[in-house]
Amino acid sequence: MNLRAAYLLRDSNLADLDDDMSKDSDTALNPANKTLASVISCLSDYDPDALPVADAQAIIRQLIEPINAVEKIALRSALDRVLAADIVSPINVPSHDNSAMDGYAFHGKELNKDSDLSLKVIGTAFAGRAFDGTVGSGACVRIMTGAIMPGGCDTVIPQEYVLGANAAGDSAITIPAGAVKTGDNRRLKGEDLKVGTPALQKGKILRPADLGLLASLGIGEVPVQRRLRVAFFSTGDELRSIGETLDEGCVYDSNRYTLYGMLTRLGCDVVDMGVIKDDPAVLEAAFRTACENADAIITSGGVSVGEADYTKQMMAQLGDVGFWKIGMRPGRPMAFGKIASNGKQAYLFGLPGNPVAVMVTFYFLARQALLHMMGASAVAAPPLMRVVSKAAIRKRPGRTEYQRGILSRNSAGIQEVSITGSQGSGVLRSMSEANCMVVLEHDRADVKAGDLVDVILFEGLI
């Protein structure tokens, strides 16, 4: 199975899960009643010790529910926010037929494909200042881009195509035969948007073009989903924060900074809770605080089989959490579910502790779930590119591998990718050097030089 097939399987699993869940009327009527066990029960061949990436994505997607809180904000503040309601155009855009060119407006019926056309210039139409009158036979009006089409005109000849138009005061022009067709260079009223038609749909993540579109409709405030609030912390006695003394056997905590960057880029409100020591009481207090103050919690470390990994114990104690060994590299151990404290509930993503594994599991398991929580519609898998592998890559079937790559173009102009050397899950430098991820699907074996592989560009993802 290739990666595209895996994504199709994931979508198929989601459809099957939705169908099966709808048979449970209580769950269907109240999505908040969904439990991890009820979702997993609808997935065939579930094995927490060997869970394919596509199945993990399906389970997470099925359990997650969007937050339901809306605020109205100024247009300038709406970039990258999720639209909370459909926007219907209150006006026609453009409001009138207008010229797409600087040139001369006239009636196209006068054109003759076999001969030139001479016209008398009877005035000028400016953008924002229409020509007063109707243009009759044998006449034309000099017109500027965006100006309303004068009465009697349906065609514009660009200025550079006409003969005899050397200055604004020209009294006549000649249009060469075949230079233009009837209706050319005219923008129709409502061509972009007609009044009453949908302009943007609920769930759209607002990009710069969307802000411009809303401004063109005269809309200064938009309803958006409240920002998702995400609490995150690292676990481990060996971790030190920047500025602290680095004792023997200790390391500086990098995960909180990559998580901060990834969550901020995603548009979340972040709550950095620092480093939490491997102490059950301290961990429980941290989980409760996070749960009571955030929509989602992301931890790094403490989800493997180490004796001091109390995180799993606290997760299980406080909520409905599953612990998985996912068929992926890097990032095999992961926890996912919901925890509760004092009547509050939050989704939990327990990521591995190794720096690269944190980033990979975030991008391919947590990111889409967070977008869905934010109310974003059509949350699709990142787009894949098919390119040539510059060198051989070792790959064991039975797991999905995400290898850091550098995409470039060779002397023949063909795009090719090479990996960034050592692919250890602790080599964070490799993520900094890479510009893409090479995705080697679950069933694939070794890659030979010259083989085609799937890559996902970091631009737009990171």
Order of alpha helices (4+ residues) and beta strands (2+ residues): alpha-alpha-alpha-alpha-beta-beta-beta-beta-beta-beta-beta-beta-beta-beta-alpha-beta-beta-beta-beta-alpha-beta-alpha-beta-alpha-beta-beta-beta-beta-alpha-alpha-beta-beta-beta-alpha-beta-beta
